[in-house]
Amino acid sequence: MPDVVTNNSNAMESRIRVAARTLAKAGLVHAYGHCSARLGEHQFLVSPPKPLGLVAKDDAPVIVSTTGSLPVGALPEVIAHQHIYWRRAEVGGVVRFQSPHVMALSVLGRTPRALHGLGAYFAPCPPLHPDPRLVRDDKSAAALAERMGEARAIVLRGNGAITAGASIEEAVALAWYLEDAARVELAVLSTGLEPQVFTTEEVRDRAIDAGSMLMRMWNWMSANDPEL
């Protein structure tokens, strides 16, 4: 393994642990969920196989190749991360989570539309993966990654969601955005009224990263973590 990958792995481990605890603190995961970050073209680092809120400073993440069998220590559902990294060279971080509003909306066969600023980042709406079974084999992971395409997120019916970003921090921030978009969608649906969906032009002008908006969300979410 090249030295640059080893060095990146050492530097990334703390970021993975902080991301894990941040997702738990935000209520986006519970006993289940995982997060990962790309190490190089052919490898990524994934959170330890334990509840993310219980990840400690001495817990070591697991190095996984973007192809081939998962190593010992990687949870079976990490295969979804593997297929996303393999298909999309621009992705630097992936988060698998089960937040309450995304979950509730998914069982209606819906994903959140661009109804407010944070929802605009997934316009017109994230794809829905209709199969509620756990993604634990190459066939199902390939189908999920193909359906996700180039989207920032995909919602799994009755099974949470996955976000993909340029970094692990961006993927965590997008998870929060998606949960808030689902919260707004459910609130609107409860009124029985028809909402004003963002236009293409409004999405273009709103879904931006000016002023490092995604990193500002990450900084707020991860504040006071013991490794920062």
Buried (B, 14 or more C-beta within 10 A) or exposed (E): EEEEBEEBBEEBBBBBBBBBBBBBBBEBBBEBBBBBBBBEEBBBBBBBBBBBBEBEEEBEBBBBBBEEEBEEBBBEBBBBBBBBBBBBEEBBBBBBBBBBBBBBBBEEEBBBBBBBBBBBBBBEBBBBBEBEEEBBEEEBBBBBBEBBEEBBBBBBBBBBBBBBBBBBBBBBBBBBBBBBBBBBBBEBEEEEEEBEBBEEEBBEEBBEEEEEBBBEBBEEBBEEBEEE
